[in-house]
Amino acid sequence: MDNQTGDLVNSASAAQRVKAALARIAEAERPEAWIAVRGEADLAAEAARIDAAVAAGADLPLAGTVFAAKDNIDVAGLATTAAAPSFAYVPEADATGVARLQAAGAICLGKTNLDQFATGLVGTRSPFGAVRSAADPALISGGSSSGSAVAVALGVVDFALGTDTAGSGRVPAALGGLVGVKATLGLVPVDGVVPACASYDCLTVFAPDLDLAALAIGTMTGPSAADPASREWPADAVLAAPPVPRVAIPAPGALAALDPDFRPLWAAAVERCADAGAAVAVIDVQPLLDAALLLYEGALVAERFAAFGAHLDAADTDPTVAAIVAGAVAFSGADLAADQQRLRAIRRESEALLAGFDALLLPTAPLHPSLAEVAADPIGVNARMGTYTNFVNLLDMAAVAVPAGTAGTKGFGVSFIVPAFRDQVAVDLAARFLGVEAPRFGPAGADLVVFGAHLTGMSLNHQLTDLGARYGGEVRTAPAYRMFALDTDPPKPLVVRAGDGASLPGERWVLSPAALGRFLEALPAPMTLGKVELDDGTWATGFVAGAAAGEDITAAGGWKAWRQQAPTMGGTHDA
């Protein structure tokens, strides 16, 4: 993850930020968002340590930020309740995600309320109280990561941690006008997280903007020995969305659940996506919606029973949560095996359905109900809330939820959903939708510098973008190279190191290791890759040649400059 702290975090010191956060809690009038807040003296001592470390030159990319943790995530010394006091325990160690954020300088302010045992998408199923919307106290906040989302929406914390099994890290983002990032399963370890459905649980981030959300979740990413299901980035991870991404949207029939007030906002979001450069096409998403039903209406609910079924008889168990999870006893082991096999088949079907597309765009939540509406139909309204989110983890996909307007005080958002390990594509598309520069998220990749036909706008640039390469900025060689034009189709140059050379302009691109290998394998003679010295004294991998060939065009000042002159020299434009 790139260090982008300059514009992402508070310019205030950690001590100042802690004081401001505690004051904001009192002003915000949403006490139900919190289950526990750390003591002022404890927070002040931690802030002082961080400020001293920064003053001494420590690299702490999240210094000056405070965050909240959903209270099914372990923070050492604070009770983890999962919104069930009878379940509470005090962990001795932080969850890996929490520990990594703290190591980067972020301060955990406290623990936030949630739908009990992370079972719900409404934020009302808690003995600590229903969490009200930050914008309108008559409306729900969304769940199950209700308190975390509201703490960010109210400006108490800079970002917050949620969890996501069926949409809990995305639905509250939509209703609260936030960015919610749910990475590929396992990229962020979930040790120290109370299981809901262990096979599909994710640790997620809410933030007011995409930059900070990507920085926070990127900080937590990476395998952990404490979580045997955690995963590494594969060698063929895609590092960028293509210049013209293909984005699938649902056929109108799949939008039946959408609130009529949200329909104009959805239409505007689709148009906005197209205006941002995407090629939009309609598909039948019914197989995905069918998969979503398996999470609660099928035998997969047995995982919830395995996680906390022993606590369903406790006096403080929410009756709706108990009713949902107790339904698992109606299923046999054979039922579970059958549903798991059915899910595998749907995964294959969904892969075929989305083949050729870079992402799927869906509404995040179909409605923003009131507290009264949820109270009148707690199970029905909640089920409707997960219409467009429940399938994502089941099918091993990643998603970035972004705000897309309001209907009165009701929040609406959309999600860019991508296959596993294409998280950066979702981030890039979300950035284009929001009209901001895309933050870097994912593995570091391998740098490749180019100076000719592979430059942006040139004839072979597609060979990089087709491999998911990411543009890394402009570069220049050291003043020790000469450029020669080859008589090839399409035209290409050779760059040769020479004692009387010049500094040539080029570009840096970042590829996954597998993509770099495929690129090298396809290189025609006499092109090869080697080390090129740049004008800052560093060396990078680029095209090299041992001997000059063709016309010396060094004086033109680079390949693009020479191609612009080509028509007057009997050549043709490189396009």
LUMDOBA-286327 format. One record per residue (C-alpha): x, y, z. Coordinates in pm, 1 decimal, always signed. Example, Ala and Ser with C-alpha at 12.3 -4.5 7.8 and 13.67 -1.06 7.14 Angstrom:
// residues 2
[[+1230.0; -450.0; +780.0]];
[[+1367.0; -106.0; +714.0]];
// end
This chain:
// residues 575
[[+0.0; +0.0; +0.0]];
[[+142.2; +337.6; -95.8]];
[[+210.9; +581.1; +187.9]];
[[-32.1; +860.7; +104.9]];
[[-67.0; +1016.7; +446.4]];
[[-23.9; +1379.1; +346.2]];
[[-381.1; +1440.7; +234.4]];
[[-551.0; +1150.5; +409.6]];
[[-519.6; +1209.8; +781.0]];
[[-568.4; +1489.6; +1026.2]];
[[-303.4; +1757.4; +1039.6]];
[[-375.5; +1776.3; +1414.2]];
[[-156.9; +1591.3; +1659.8]];
[[-282.0; +1264.0; +1800.9]];
[[-347.3; +1438.0; +2133.4]];
[[-557.0; +1708.4; +1968.7]];
[[-750.5; +1452.3; +1765.9]];
[[-837.3; +1245.7; +2072.8]];
[[-968.7; +1551.7; +2256.2]];
[[-1179.2; +1650.2; +1956.6]];
[[-1323.9; +1298.7; +1924.5]];
[[-1426.5; +1281.4; +2290.5]];
[[-1589.8; +1622.8; +2265.7]];
[[-1774.1; +1518.3; +1950.9]];
[[-1922.8; +1211.9; +2122.8]];
[[-2097.1; +1441.3; +2369.9]];
[[-2217.1; +1677.9; +2096.0]];
[[-2343.3; +1410.4; +1858.3]];
[[-2627.1; +1277.2; +2076.3]];
[[-2602.6; +918.2; +1956.9]];
[[-2496.3; +740.8; +2277.7]];
[[-2646.3; +415.5; +2149.9]];
[[-2370.3; +399.5; +1886.7]];
[[-2118.9; +307.5; +2157.0]];
[[-2082.7; +11.3; +2388.5]];
[[-1751.4; +120.2; +2542.7]];
[[-1528.1; +427.6; +2514.8]];
[[-1175.9; +418.9; +2652.0]];
[[-1087.6; +646.8; +2942.0]];
[[-952.8; +992.1; +2864.3]];
[[-627.9; +937.3; +3056.2]];
[[-557.5; +611.1; +2873.6]];
[[-623.8; +771.9; +2535.1]];
[[-411.8; +1075.4; +2620.7]];
[[-117.1; +856.3; +2717.8]];
[[-135.2; +664.1; +2390.7]];
[[-164.8; +986.7; +2191.6]];
[[+142.2; +1126.6; +2366.7]];
[[+343.7; +817.0; +2272.3]];
[[+238.3; +850.6; +1907.5]];
[[+316.3; +1222.4; +1891.8]];
[[+659.0; +1156.4; +2043.7]];
[[+727.5; +880.1; +1792.1]];
[[+629.7; +1106.8; +1501.4]];
[[+852.5; +1384.7; +1637.8]];
[[+1138.8; +1134.2; +1647.6]];
[[+1086.7; +1052.3; +1279.1]];
[[+883.3; +730.9; +1299.9]];
[[+692.2; +636.3; +984.7]];
[[+333.8; +605.6; +1112.5]];
[[+102.6; +648.4; +813.4]];
[[-212.7; +666.1; +1028.3]];
[[-77.0; +895.3; +1300.5]];
[[-330.6; +1162.7; +1387.9]];
[[-633.1; +939.2; +1328.2]];
[[-876.3; +777.4; +1567.7]];
[[-1094.4; +480.2; +1482.8]];
[[-1370.6; +272.8; +1635.4]];
[[-1401.3; -106.6; +1641.5]];
[[-1728.5; -294.8; +1613.3]];
[[-1779.6; -481.1; +1938.9]];
[[-1732.5; -824.5; +1789.3]];
[[-1366.0; -737.9; +1721.7]];
[[-1107.5; -786.2; +1995.9]];
[[-927.2; -484.9; +2138.2]];
[[-695.9; -587.6; +2422.1]];
[[-827.0; -481.0; +2761.4]];
[[-1177.0; -390.5; +2639.8]];
[[-1462.9; -636.7; +2676.5]];
[[-1588.5; -797.4; +2356.7]];
[[-1965.0; -841.8; +2392.1]];
[[-2098.7; -898.0; +2037.5]];
[[-2391.6; -695.4; +2181.7]];
[[-2468.2; -977.0; +2427.9]];
[[-2346.8; -895.4; +2781.6]];
[[-2384.9; -1259.3; +2882.6]];
[[-2132.0; -1353.2; +2613.8]];
[[-1872.7; -1091.1; +2712.6]];
[[-1503.0; -1165.5; +2762.3]];
[[-1193.7; -944.5; +2794.2]];
[[-929.4; -1036.3; +2535.0]];
[[-561.1; -1020.4; +2621.3]];
[[-458.2; -953.8; +2261.0]];
[[-581.6; -736.4; +1977.0]];
[[-729.5; -881.1; +1662.7]];
[[-457.5; -878.2; +1395.3]];
[[-639.0; -605.1; +1201.0]];
[[-657.6; -383.2; +1509.5]];
[[-292.3; -445.3; +1594.5]];
[[-181.1; -346.7; +1244.1]];
[[-377.8; -22.8; +1254.2]];
[[-234.5; +66.9; +1592.9]];
[[+116.5; -12.4; +1471.8]];
[[+53.8; +242.3; +1193.9]];
[[-32.8; +511.2; +1448.9]];
[[-413.9; +495.4; +1463.5]];
[[-579.1; +513.5; +1806.0]];
[[-881.2; +298.8; +1891.2]];
[[-1134.3; +522.2; +2066.1]];
[[-1366.6; +242.2; +2173.5]];
[[-1615.5; -28.7; +2081.2]];
[[-1936.5; +28.4; +1887.5]];
[[-2285.2; -118.5; +1895.0]];
[[-2408.1; -378.8; +1647.1]];
[[-2688.9; -613.7; +1562.2]];
[[-2631.2; -888.3; +1816.3]];
[[-2379.0; -1150.1; +1703.8]];
[[-2356.6; -957.6; +1374.9]];
[[-2692.2; -1105.8; +1272.2]];
[[-2889.6; -835.7; +1096.6]];
[[-2867.7; -550.0; +848.0]];
[[-3081.5; -300.3; +1039.6]];
[[-2887.7; -195.0; +1351.6]];
[[-3183.8; -241.8; +1587.2]];
[[-3116.6; -589.1; +1733.0]];
[[-2916.2; -496.0; +2039.9]];
[[-2982.6; -473.2; +2415.2]];
[[-2768.7; -158.7; +2404.9]];
[[-3037.4; +9.9; +2194.6]];
[[-3130.0; +62.0; +1831.1]];
[[-2871.6; +275.6; +1652.2]];
[[-3037.6; +568.4; +1478.5]];
[[-2928.1; +721.5; +1149.2]];
[[-2677.9; +1004.0; +1174.5]];
[[-2893.7; +1213.7; +940.6]];
[[-3241.4; +1137.3; +1077.9]];
[[-3311.6; +979.0; +1418.6]];
[[-3637.2; +830.6; +1287.6]];
[[-3446.8; +612.4; +1040.1]];
[[-3226.8; +310.7; +1097.6]];
[[-2850.1; +324.8; +1064.2]];
[[-2821.9; -10.4; +891.8]];
[[-2636.3; -302.4; +1038.8]];
[[-2494.4; -506.7; +1163.3]];
[[-2201.8; -261.7; +1185.5]];
[[-2440.6; +11.7; +1297.3]];
[[-2239.7; +197.6; +1559.4]];
[[-1922.3; +198.0; +1352.2]];
[[-2092.7; +360.0; +1054.5]];
[[-2269.1; +621.3; +1266.8]];
[[-1947.2; +706.9; +1453.1]];
[[-1786.7; +791.4; +1117.3]];
[[-2090.8; +967.3; +972.6]];
[[-2109.1; +1192.9; +1279.2]];
[[-1740.7; +1282.2; +1251.5]];
[[-1648.1; +1129.8; +1586.1]];
[[-1381.0; +904.0; +1435.9]];
[[-1186.1; +921.0; +1112.1]];
[[-1270.3; +563.2; +1015.4]];
[[-1418.6; +256.0; +1178.6]];
[[-1401.7; -120.1; +1157.7]];
[[-1703.3; -330.4; +1076.4]];
[[-1752.1; -689.5; +981.3]];
[[-1933.1; -822.6; +677.9]];
[[-2092.7; -1159.4; +616.3]];
[[-2410.9; -1061.7; +432.8]];
[[-2350.5; -691.0; +373.7]];
[[-2283.7; -549.2; +720.2]];
[[-1980.6; -356.2; +599.1]];
[[-2166.6; -207.6; +302.0]];
[[-2534.6; -149.7; +388.9]];
[[-2457.6; +96.7; +673.9]];
[[-2217.7; +276.4; +440.2]];
[[-2496.2; +329.7; +186.6]];
[[-2742.7; +455.4; +446.0]];
[[-2483.6; +683.8; +605.2]];
[[-2327.4; +839.0; +294.3]];
[[-1994.7; +663.2; +349.2]];
[[-1742.8; +452.1; +163.0]];
[[-1740.4; +87.9; +271.9]];
[[-1464.2; -148.3; +157.2]];
[[-1503.1; -526.5; +178.2]];
[[-1192.8; -697.3; +47.9]];
[[-1163.0; -1046.6; -95.3]];
[[-1225.2; -1313.4; +167.8]];
[[-913.8; -1373.8; +375.7]];
[[-705.7; -1078.1; +259.8]];
[[-771.6; -914.2; +597.1]];
[[-730.0; -1171.6; +874.2]];
[[-1032.5; -1230.5; +1097.7]];
[[-861.4; -1377.5; +1403.6]];
[[-992.8; -1195.2; +1708.1]];
[[-1334.1; -1153.9; +1543.0]];
[[-1636.5; -1329.6; +1695.4]];
[[-1756.3; -1561.5; +1416.1]];
[[-2094.5; -1512.0; +1254.5]];
[[-2053.0; -1749.8; +958.9]];
[[-1682.6; -1822.5; +979.6]];
[[-1647.7; -1929.8; +616.2]];
[[-1774.7; -1593.3; +491.2]];
[[-1679.6; -1334.3; +755.7]];
[[-1472.9; -1028.3; +659.5]];
[[-1322.2; -737.4; +851.0]];
[[-1418.7; -411.9; +676.9]];
[[-1365.9; -35.7; +687.9]];
[[-1601.6; +262.6; +686.6]];
[[-1457.7; +603.8; +598.6]];
[[-1581.5; +937.2; +466.2]];
[[-1362.9; +905.0; +155.3]];
[[-1206.2; +638.9; -61.1]];
[[-844.9; +734.7; +10.0]];
[[-866.3; +678.4; +382.8]];
[[-1078.0; +365.6; +344.4]];
[[-819.8; +211.0; +109.6]];
[[-529.5; +313.4; +331.9]];
[[-690.4; +164.6; +642.3]];
[[-790.7; -165.4; +486.1]];
[[-459.6; -191.2; +302.2]];
[[-280.8; -151.6; +634.9]];
[[-466.2; -457.2; +768.1]];
[[-413.4; -672.8; +460.0]];
[[-180.5; -970.8; +464.5]];
[[-179.6; -1328.6; +593.2]];
[[-158.0; -1399.8; +964.9]];
[[-48.1; -1719.0; +1137.2]];
[[-336.0; -1660.5; +1379.2]];
[[-592.4; -1698.7; +1099.2]];
[[-546.8; -2018.5; +899.3]];
[[-800.8; -1895.7; +641.9]];
[[-608.8; -1574.5; +567.2]];
[[-478.3; -1541.6; +212.6]];
[[-197.9; -1372.6; +20.6]];
[[-231.0; -1177.8; -299.6]];
[[-178.0; -1419.4; -590.3]];
[[+98.3; -1369.7; -844.6]];
[[-159.4; -1278.9; -1110.4]];
[[-352.8; -1014.5; -913.8]];
[[-497.5; -743.7; -1139.9]];
[[-347.2; -408.8; -1043.8]];
[[-572.5; -167.0; -1235.0]];
[[-902.6; -128.5; -1410.5]];
[[-873.8; -105.3; -1790.0]];
[[-911.9; +230.0; -1968.0]];
[[-1265.2; +138.1; -2080.5]];
[[-1401.6; -104.1; -1821.4]];
[[-1705.3; -320.3; -1897.0]];
[[-1956.1; -287.3; -1615.2]];
[[-2262.5; -511.6; -1584.5]];
[[-2589.9; -382.6; -1440.3]];
[[-2905.3; -579.4; -1353.9]];
[[-3205.1; -613.0; -1580.2]];
[[-3504.9; -404.7; -1463.3]];
[[-3682.2; -706.6; -1317.8]];
[[-3405.6; -752.1; -1060.5]];
[[-3473.6; -401.4; -929.6]];
[[-3822.1; -483.5; -800.7]];
[[-3701.3; -452.3; -440.5]];
[[-3575.2; -97.7; -496.1]];
[[-3759.5; +181.4; -313.2]];
[[-3938.3; +403.4; -571.1]];
[[-3761.2; +703.0; -413.6]];
[[-3428.5; +542.4; -502.2]];
[[-3506.0; +463.3; -865.4]];
[[-3406.1; +807.5; -1001.0]];
[[-3086.0; +786.9; -795.9]];
[[-3007.0; +445.0; -942.0]];
[[-3065.4; +571.3; -1297.2]];
[[-2838.5; +867.3; -1226.5]];
[[-2571.0; +635.6; -1085.1]];
[[-2572.7; +420.0; -1399.3]];
[[-2543.2; +730.4; -1615.8]];
[[-2263.1; +860.2; -1396.3]];
[[-2076.6; +532.2; -1433.8]];
[[-2106.1; +553.4; -1812.2]];
[[-2000.1; +918.5; -1809.8]];
[[-1689.9; +813.3; -1616.8]];
[[-1586.4; +598.4; -1914.0]];
[[-1741.7; +258.2; -1849.9]];
[[-1916.5; +49.1; -2112.4]];
[[-2238.7; -52.0; -1937.8]];
[[-2438.2; -363.4; -2032.4]];
[[-2746.6; -529.1; -1883.7]];
[[-2732.8; -890.2; -1758.8]];
[[-2963.7; -1127.3; -1573.4]];
[[-2837.3; -1134.3; -1213.7]];
[[-3098.3; -1380.6; -1087.9]];
[[-2839.9; -1657.1; -1022.8]];
[[-2663.1; -1420.0; -784.9]];
[[-2985.0; -1332.9; -604.7]];
[[-3063.1; -1704.2; -578.2]];
[[-2728.1; -1758.8; -408.0]];
[[-2811.3; -1482.7; -159.5]];
[[-3109.3; -1679.6; -31.2]];
[[-2884.0; -1963.6; +82.9]];
[[-2726.6; -1756.2; +358.9]];
[[-3034.1; -1742.7; +582.4]];
[[-3301.3; -1955.8; +418.7]];
[[-3077.5; -2258.7; +365.7]];
[[-2861.7; -2485.6; +576.0]];
[[-2566.0; -2243.7; +574.3]];
[[-2725.4; -2080.2; +878.4]];
[[-2581.5; -2378.5; +1066.8]];
[[-2251.5; -2187.8; +1082.0]];
[[-2419.4; -1918.6; +1291.1]];
[[-2559.5; -2183.8; +1522.8]];
[[-2213.1; -2337.3; +1556.3]];
[[-2066.1; -1996.9; +1642.3]];
[[-2306.2; -1882.4; +1915.1]];
[[-2599.8; -2122.0; +1932.5]];
[[-2509.6; -2206.1; +2293.0]];
[[-2603.3; -1850.6; +2392.4]];
[[-2947.8; -1838.2; +2233.5]];
[[-3121.0; -1920.8; +2562.7]];
[[-2957.1; -1630.9; +2748.7]];
[[-3193.5; -1367.9; +2887.4]];
[[-3028.3; -1091.5; +2687.1]];
[[-3049.1; -1266.1; +2349.0]];
[[-3242.1; -1066.1; +2092.4]];
[[-3556.7; -1264.5; +2008.4]];
[[-3528.8; -1204.9; +1634.2]];
[[-3166.6; -1320.4; +1631.3]];
[[-3262.4; -1626.5; +1834.4]];
[[-3547.9; -1714.1; +1598.9]];
[[-3328.4; -1689.2; +1290.2]];
[[-3036.8; -1889.7; +1423.8]];
[[-3248.1; -2150.5; +1602.4]];
[[-3387.6; -2239.5; +1260.9]];
[[-3059.6; -2417.7; +1193.2]];
[[-3176.1; -2717.7; +1394.3]];
[[-3426.9; -2799.2; +1120.3]];
[[-3140.3; -2884.2; +881.7]];
[[-2934.8; -3201.1; +872.1]];
[[-2571.6; -3246.8; +783.5]];
[[-2688.6; -3377.7; +447.2]];
[[-2884.0; -3055.0; +395.4]];
[[-2571.0; -2851.9; +462.4]];
[[-2366.0; -3062.1; +220.2]];
[[-2634.0; -3022.5; -45.8]];
[[-2647.3; -2645.5; -6.0]];
[[-2268.3; -2620.6; -17.1]];
[[-2270.2; -2817.9; -340.7]];
[[-2546.1; -2597.1; -477.7]];
[[-2338.2; -2292.9; -389.1]];
[[-2039.9; -2434.1; -580.0]];
[[-2259.8; -2474.7; -886.0]];
[[-2388.1; -2117.1; -854.7]];
[[-2030.0; -1994.1; -827.7]];
[[-1948.3; -2154.3; -1162.7]];
[[-2266.2; -2009.1; -1312.4]];
[[-2186.5; -1662.3; -1180.3]];
[[-1832.3; -1678.9; -1318.9]];
[[-1974.2; -1754.3; -1663.5]];
[[-2236.1; -1482.7; -1622.6]];
[[-1974.9; -1216.6; -1544.1]];
[[-1711.1; -1337.2; -1791.3]];
[[-1598.0; -1045.7; -2004.0]];
[[-1702.5; -788.7; -1743.1]];
[[-1468.6; -602.8; -1512.4]];
[[-1730.2; -536.7; -1244.1]];
[[-2095.4; -558.4; -1152.2]];
[[-2274.1; -240.9; -1039.3]];
[[-2568.7; -284.0; -801.9]];
[[-2761.4; -74.2; -553.3]];
[[-2607.9; -141.5; -213.6]];
[[-2933.6; -138.8; -18.3]];
[[-3279.1; -125.9; -178.3]];
[[-3438.2; +94.0; +89.4]];
[[-3370.2; +304.4; +398.8]];
[[-3650.1; +216.1; +640.3]];
[[-3760.1; +380.8; +961.1]];
[[-3723.9; +231.7; +1305.9]];
[[-4100.4; +189.0; +1310.3]];
[[-4101.0; -6.1; +983.1]];
[[-3839.5; -245.7; +1114.6]];
[[-4025.1; -290.9; +1442.5]];
[[-4342.6; -379.1; +1251.1]];
[[-4168.7; -644.8; +1034.9]];
[[-3821.4; -716.3; +1175.7]];
[[-3744.6; -1023.5; +966.0]];
[[-3908.2; -916.7; +638.7]];
[[-3750.1; -572.6; +622.8]];
[[-3410.7; -710.2; +719.6]];
[[-3428.3; -976.7; +447.4]];
[[-3506.6; -713.2; +187.8]];
[[-3205.6; -506.6; +300.0]];
[[-2968.5; -782.8; +190.2]];
[[-3111.1; -832.2; -157.5]];
[[-2802.0; -701.5; -336.9]];
[[-2533.2; -783.2; -79.4]];
[[-2591.7; -1133.1; +60.0]];
[[-2434.1; -1321.1; -230.4]];
[[-2098.4; -1140.3; -242.5]];
[[-1909.5; -1330.7; +26.1]];
[[-2080.2; -1657.7; -62.5]];
[[-1937.7; -1627.9; -413.8]];
[[-1591.2; -1510.5; -297.9]];
[[-1618.1; -1163.2; -442.3]];
[[-1499.0; -820.4; -326.4]];
[[-1693.4; -494.8; -317.6]];
[[-1655.6; -121.7; -269.1]];
[[-1968.2; +66.2; -163.0]];
[[-1990.9; +437.4; -236.6]];
[[-2255.6; +703.7; -170.3]];
[[-2483.1; +790.0; -462.5]];
[[-2721.5; +1053.9; -329.9]];
[[-3011.3; +1094.7; -91.3]];
[[-3389.3; +1090.4; -113.4]];
[[-3478.9; +1338.1; +157.2]];
[[-3290.2; +1208.1; +461.3]];
[[-3268.8; +852.7; +325.4]];
[[-2921.9; +750.7; +209.9]];
[[-2858.9; +566.7; -116.0]];
[[-2541.8; +402.0; -240.4]];
[[-2410.0; +168.8; -506.3]];
[[-2147.3; -103.8; -499.0]];
[[-1880.3; -207.2; -747.1]];
[[-1851.6; -584.6; -713.2]];
[[-1559.6; -781.1; -858.4]];
[[-1421.9; -1137.3; -853.3]];
[[-1172.1; -1237.9; -585.4]];
[[-837.6; -1055.5; -589.2]];
[[-958.7; -789.5; -833.1]];
[[-1010.4; -548.3; -545.5]];
[[-806.0; -275.7; -713.9]];
[[-1046.7; -277.7; -1008.5]];
[[-1336.2; -205.0; -771.8]];
[[-1135.9; +73.2; -605.3]];
[[-1047.4; +224.3; -944.0]];
[[-1407.3; +218.6; -1065.6]];
[[-1530.2; +366.9; -738.9]];
[[-1275.5; +645.2; -776.0]];
[[-1388.7; +721.7; -1131.7]];
[[-1750.4; +724.3; -1013.2]];
[[-1664.3; +967.0; -731.5]];
[[-1443.5; +1180.3; -955.6]];
[[-1130.2; +1135.1; -744.6]];
[[-783.6; +994.5; -802.2]];
[[-776.1; +621.4; -733.4]];
[[-567.5; +517.3; -432.7]];
[[-333.9; +222.9; -470.1]];
[[-456.8; -94.3; -300.9]];
[[-308.7; -437.9; -330.1]];
[[+33.4; -596.2; -379.3]];
[[+334.1; -385.2; -469.1]];
[[+390.1; -548.5; -809.7]];
[[+692.9; -512.2; -1036.2]];
[[+793.2; -184.7; -1201.2]];
[[+848.0; -158.2; -1574.7]];
[[+961.3; +162.4; -1743.3]];
[[+869.1; +222.4; -2107.8]];
[[+984.8; +487.1; -2352.6]];
[[+820.5; +408.1; -2685.5]];
[[+518.4; +233.8; -2832.8]];
[[+398.1; +119.1; -2489.1]];
[[+348.7; +476.0; -2363.5]];
[[-1.3; +597.2; -2285.6]];
[[-183.3; +671.4; -2610.6]];
[[+64.2; +477.0; -2821.4]];
[[-10.3; +171.9; -3032.9]];
[[+111.2; -99.0; -2791.7]];
[[-6.7; +48.8; -2462.0]];
[[-294.4; -200.1; -2465.3]];
[[-42.3; -478.9; -2410.7]];
[[+9.1; -334.9; -2063.0]];
[[-350.1; -245.7; -1979.4]];
[[-473.6; -584.2; -2102.7]];
[[-249.9; -741.3; -1838.7]];
[[-396.6; -525.4; -1561.5]];
[[-86.1; -305.1; -1537.2]];
[[-113.3; +17.9; -1339.5]];
[[+19.9; +355.3; -1453.5]];
[[+286.8; +472.9; -1210.1]];
[[+377.6; +818.2; -1339.6]];
[[+630.1; +986.6; -1564.4]];
[[+1002.2; +907.8; -1552.0]];
[[+1317.6; +1013.2; -1734.9]];
[[+1634.6; +821.0; -1804.5]];
[[+1969.8; +938.3; -1682.5]];
[[+2139.8; +1155.9; -1949.2]];
[[+2316.3; +852.9; -2090.4]];
[[+2080.8; +703.7; -2352.4]];
[[+2010.6; +735.9; -2720.2]];
[[+1689.1; +642.9; -2904.0]];
[[+1669.5; +476.2; -3245.6]];
[[+1354.8; +425.7; -3457.2]];
[[+1307.1; +72.7; -3589.3]];
[[+1142.7; +3.3; -3923.5]];
[[+871.1; -220.0; -3777.8]];
[[+493.9; -241.5; -3786.5]];
[[+388.2; -82.2; -3560.3]];
[[+685.9; +153.1; -3526.3]];
[[+901.1; +95.5; -3217.3]];
[[+1219.9; +246.6; -3079.3]];
[[+1536.5; +100.9; -2933.0]];
[[+1685.6; +272.9; -2627.1]];
[[+2061.5; +219.3; -2600.0]];
[[+2298.8; +335.6; -2329.2]];
[[+2565.2; +565.9; -2476.0]];
[[+2835.5; +788.2; -2338.3]];
[[+2705.6; +1090.3; -2529.6]];
[[+2336.8; +1024.6; -2463.4]];
[[+2046.0; +1235.7; -2343.1]];
[[+1770.0; +1212.4; -2079.5]];
[[+1464.5; +1053.8; -2243.8]];
[[+1103.3; +1082.3; -2117.7]];
[[+905.2; +770.8; -2034.1]];
[[+649.5; +617.5; -1800.1]];
[[+651.6; +376.2; -1510.2]];
[[+397.9; +90.2; -1509.9]];
[[+338.2; -164.8; -1235.5]];
[[+254.9; -527.7; -1320.8]];
[[+189.7; -837.0; -1117.7]];
[[+475.2; -1090.2; -1130.8]];
[[+267.7; -1322.1; -1351.1]];
[[+176.8; -1038.0; -1586.9]];
[[+540.6; -931.4; -1617.6]];
[[+633.4; -1289.9; -1704.8]];
[[+366.7; -1307.6; -1976.6]];
[[+477.4; -970.0; -2109.7]];
[[+840.4; -1077.3; -2131.0]];
[[+748.4; -1407.5; -2297.6]];
[[+567.5; -1222.6; -2575.8]];
[[+848.4; -974.7; -2651.4]];
[[+973.1; -998.6; -3011.1]];
[[+1343.3; -977.2; -3096.9]];
[[+1548.2; -765.2; -3067.2]];
[[+1355.7; -632.8; -2765.5]];
[[+1450.7; -759.1; -2419.3]];
[[+1422.3; -639.6; -2061.3]];
[[+1710.3; -518.0; -1850.5]];
[[+1803.9; -238.0; -1613.8]];
[[+1767.2; +127.0; -1711.7]];
[[+1920.1; +409.2; -1507.5]];
[[+1679.2; +692.1; -1424.4]];
[[+1760.4; +1056.7; -1370.7]];
[[+1723.2; +1022.4; -991.7]];
[[+2006.1; +767.8; -981.3]];
[[+1783.5; +463.2; -937.2]];
[[+1762.0; +168.1; -1173.5]];
[[+1441.2; +18.4; -1310.8]];
[[+1345.0; -267.9; -1539.2]];
[[+1284.3; -154.8; -1895.1]];
[[+1348.3; -227.7; -2261.9]];
[[+1719.0; -244.1; -2346.4]];
[[+1929.7; -328.1; -2647.9]];
[[+2295.7; -406.3; -2673.3]];
[[+2359.9; -232.7; -3004.5]];
[[+2211.8; +58.2; -3196.4]];
[[+1987.4; -5.3; -3496.3]];
[[+1772.2; +217.4; -3709.7]];
[[+1755.6; +595.7; -3731.5]];
[[+1894.6; +795.2; -3438.5]];
[[+1604.0; +1012.1; -3316.9]];
[[+1748.2; +1120.9; -2981.0]];
[[+1735.9; +1487.1; -3076.2]];
[[+1358.1; +1474.6; -3110.2]];
[[+1326.3; +1458.0; -2730.3]];
[[+1146.3; +1127.5; -2691.7]];
[[+919.8; +887.9; -2878.8]];
[[+597.6; +1087.4; -2858.8]];
[[+773.6; +1403.1; -2974.9]];
[[+927.9; +1216.9; -3268.3]];
[[+595.6; +1057.3; -3366.0]];
[[+433.7; +1401.5; -3375.0]];
[[+702.2; +1504.5; -3622.8]];
[[+674.4; +1179.8; -3822.5]];
[[+424.0; +1300.6; -4089.2]];
[[+664.2; +1572.1; -4199.9]];
[[+939.8; +1312.3; -4210.6]];
[[+752.3; +1061.5; -4424.2]];
[[+628.5; +854.4; -4129.8]];
[[+285.1; +795.3; -3978.9]];
[[+125.9; +874.9; -3645.6]];
[[+155.7; +613.4; -3372.9]];
[[-203.4; +569.0; -3258.6]];
// end
